Amino acid sequence: MRSLLCIFFLISTLTISYGQSAEIDSLRQLSEKLQGTRKIDALNRLAWAFVFVDLDKSKEVAKQARELSERSNYTKGKAEALIDEGFCEMKVGHTAASIQKFKESVVLCKEASQDTLQGFALTYLGLNYQNLDLLDSSFYFLNQSHEILKDSVQPYYL
């Protein structure tokens, strides 16, 4: 009976692990095949897929996306990569670095007319300031985010 439980636990663990990496594996393969801005977009999606699985890998992939974006003058790609990098910095408690990346992303989002990305960056700025107990600043950025995202198709971010 005990060995049967161990086998069941092992099989269920392998199934769960495989299920978590399927998206990452497909995004990794896709990013290797693509070129130009499509590659950068795939790398940004891959970085976000890694963010709750392997933070170091997420930072590495986001940095690669940012560097490719800079070389190809792809403003949207760089803005999204900075959001990914800023989120990674926020998760490990590097608040100053996180704020810097989010602020840079907001500027690039405005240039590229990427309202939704700008709203996300502003949300994360607000959360950073909330973590610092700077509630007036937090309210300012969260309110800006709300104004941008209030008609969003993703109400989760409100």
QUIPELIN-V200880 format. One record per residue. RES is the residue in one letter. OMEGA is omega in radians with two decimals (999 if undefined). Layout:
res: (RES & RES)
omega: (OMEGA & OMEGA)
This chain:
res: (M & R & S & L & L & C & I & F & F & L & I & S & T & L & T & I & S & Y & G & Q & S & A & E & I & D & S & L & R & Q & L & S & E & K & L & Q & G & T & R & K & I & D & A & L & N & R & L & A & W & A & F & V & F & V & D & L & D & K & S & K & E & V & A & K & Q & A & R & E & L & S & E & R & S & N & Y & T & K & G & K & A & E & A & L & I & D & E & G & F & C & E & M & K & V & G & H & T & A & A & S & I & Q & K & F & K & E & S & V & V & L & C & K & E & A & S & Q & D & T & L & Q & G & F & A & L & T & Y & L & G & L & N & Y & Q & N & L & D & L & L & D & S & S & F & Y & F & L & N & Q & S & H & E & I & L & K & D & S & V & Q & P & Y & Y & L)
omega: (-3.12 & 3.13 & 3.10 & 3.08 & 3.11 & 3.12 & 3.11 & 3.12 & 3.14 & -3.14 & -3.14 & 3.10 & 3.11 & 3.13 & 3.13 & 3.14 & 3.13 & -3.13 & -3.14 & -3.03 & -3.11 & 3.12 & 3.14 & 3.13 & -3.13 & 3.09 & 3.10 & 3.12 & 3.14 & -3.11 & 3.10 & -3.08 & -3.01 & 3.12 & 3.00 & -3.06 & 3.12 & 3.08 & 3.14 & 3.11 & 3.12 & 3.10 & 3.11 & 3.08 & 3.12 & 3.12 & 3.14 & 3.10 & 3.13 & -2.91 & 3.13 & -3.12 & -3.09 & -3.03 & 3.13 & 3.12 & 3.10 & 3.11 & -3.13 & -3.12 & 3.11 & 3.10 & 3.10 & 3.11 & 3.13 & -3.13 & 3.08 & 3.12 & 3.12 & -3.14 & -3.09 & 3.13 & 3.13 & -3.01 & -3.13 & 3.14 & 3.12 & 3.13 & -3.14 & 3.10 & 3.11 & 3.06 & 3.12 & 3.12 & 3.13 & 3.11 & 3.10 & 3.11 & 3.13 & -3.12 & -3.13 & 3.05 & 3.08 & -2.98 & -3.11 & 3.12 & 3.13 & 3.13 & 3.14 & -3.12 & 3.13 & 3.12 & 3.09 & 3.12 & 3.13 & 3.13 & -3.14 & 3.10 & 3.09 & 3.12 & -3.06 & -3.10 & 3.13 & -3.04 & -3.09 & 3.09 & 3.11 & 3.11 & 3.11 & -3.14 & 3.11 & 3.08 & -3.13 & 3.02 & 3.12 & 3.12 & 3.08 & -3.14 & 3.06 & 3.10 & 3.09 & -3.10 & 3.03 & -2.92 & 3.08 & 3.11 & 3.12 & 3.13 & -3.13 & -3.09 & 3.11 & 3.09 & 3.07 & 3.12 & 3.13 & 3.14 & -3.14 & -3.00 & -3.01 & 3.09 & -3.10 & 3.06 & 3.12 & -3.07 & 3.10 & -3.06 & 3.10 & 999)
